[in-house]
């Protein structure tokens, strides 16, 4: 009934024969091996589980579900290249929701954002459960960035992680704000340039970049607090309407209870400020701020750093 490969039923599907099976459950059976592998992984023995999955696949290379399991297991130990290879094996045997979901996740982890979005689109045609919405936002955000910009963003965030200013180990949550930020970075630049010009002062690039971070922090904080933003408003108005661009930092810090004014700067303010200045100082070592493209790239990443700070601050 089950032919030479007794784990393949009459429909060509891999299935345990159950009580009809005349064979013992041993390491000669891929289904038994897969079950044992899953148990090992459940108890934290990921590498041993992976070995059994591979053993099962050596016996039955067309075992799609086992390839998916192998992909997920490689993801656990952050071997995303091997995870993608396993999911692709499953996909090539027969595409299904598990392999497509896995390919979307590992493509994101490999910074292959176009690939990630492609698989998300395929997933959404099959299932509209919103599971990949956050990943879609992140891939949309980071997919437009150059390798240099992504490397700089990683450096900024790493400083935050190492100093425990950012609680997450990855930039996992990006609110919709960034994706609809429009010209907020250019608006800050324009307002900053006008401020220094009217005050007969030389443009201060560092302050501009810090204000970008504070804007990302403040706008995201408003979103967390109210869970909405008025679409009729320019995003920058949330942090500049009250006192102007030159007091953007004061407004943002006041929002979260760090009191400050031009006449009175507290120790708490200085400590808070260092959480933004320190990562900027670190990445500035490898930048030429006389180049407009370097400044524009850093401004955008400082805005994201501010958003990430707000996410952890409000979580």
C-alpha positions, 0 to 999 in steps of 0.5 A, a space after each residue: 500500500 505504501 510502496 518502498 517508501 512506506 511514509 509516502 501515501 497513495 496520493 504521493 504525500 509524506 504521511 505516517 501510516 499509523 497503525 497500518 505501518 509494518 515498520 518500527 519507528 527508528 532512525 530509518 524513518 524521516 517522520 520519526 526523525 522529524 518528531 524527535 528533532 522537534 522535541 529536542 528543539 523544544 527543550 533547547 537542543 537546537 543543534 541536535 535537532 538540526 542534525 536530526 532534521 538533516 538526517 531525515 532529509 538525507 533519507 527523504 529530500 522531498 520532505 517539505 515540512 522538514 525543510 521548513 522546520 530546518 529553516 526555522 531552526 537555523 533562524 533560531 541560531 541566527 544562521 539566516 543564510 542557511 535558513 533561507 536555503 532550507 526555506 527555498 528547498 521547501 518552496 521549490 518542492 511546493 510553495 506553501 504559506 510556511 515557506 513563504 513566511 519563512 523566506 520573508 523573515 530571513 530575507 529581512 534578516 539578511 538585509 534583502 529588503 526587495 526579496 522580503 517585500 516580494 515574499 510578503 506580497 505573496 503571503 498576503 495573497 494567501 493570508 491577510 492576517 497582518 502577521 508581517 505588517 511590522 516586517 513590511 514597514 521595516 523592509 519598506 523603510 530600510 529598502 530605500 537605504 544605501 549600504 553606507 546608510 544602513 551601516 551608519 544606522 547600525 552604528 548609531 543603534 549599537 551605541 544605544 544598545 551598548 549603553 542600555 539606552 535602547 532596550 531592544 536588540 534590533 530595530 524591530 518596530 517602526 511606527 507608520 510615522 516614518 513612512 509618511 514623514 514627507 519632508 520633515 527632515 528637509 523642513 528641519 534643515 530649512 528652519 534651522 538654516 533660517 534660524 541661524 541666518 536671522 540670528 547672524 550665526 554660523 550654521 551648526 550642523 551638530 545642532 541640526 542633526 540633534 534636532 532631527 533625532 529629537 524630532 523623531 523622538 518627539 513625534 513618535 512620543 506623541 503617537 504613542 501617547 495619543 495613538 493618532 496624528 492629525 493628518 492635516 498637520 505637518 509633522 514638524 508642527 508637533 514639536 516646533 509650533 510652541 516655541 520654534 525650531 531653536 527650542 525643539 529639544 526643550 519641547 521634546 524633553 518637556 514632553 517626557 518630564 525632563 524640565 529645561 529652559 534656556 536659563 536653567 539646564 538640569 543634570 537630568 537634561 544633560 544626561 538625557 542629551 548625552 543619549 543622543 549626542 554620544 552616538 552622533 559623535 561616534 559616527 561623526 568620526 567617519 563623516 565629512 560634514 562639508 558634504 551635503 550627502 553625508 549630512 542628509 544621510 546622517 539626518 535621516 538616521 538620527 531621526 530614526 534613532 530618535 524614533 527607536 529611542 522613543 519606542 523603547 522609552 514608551 514601551 
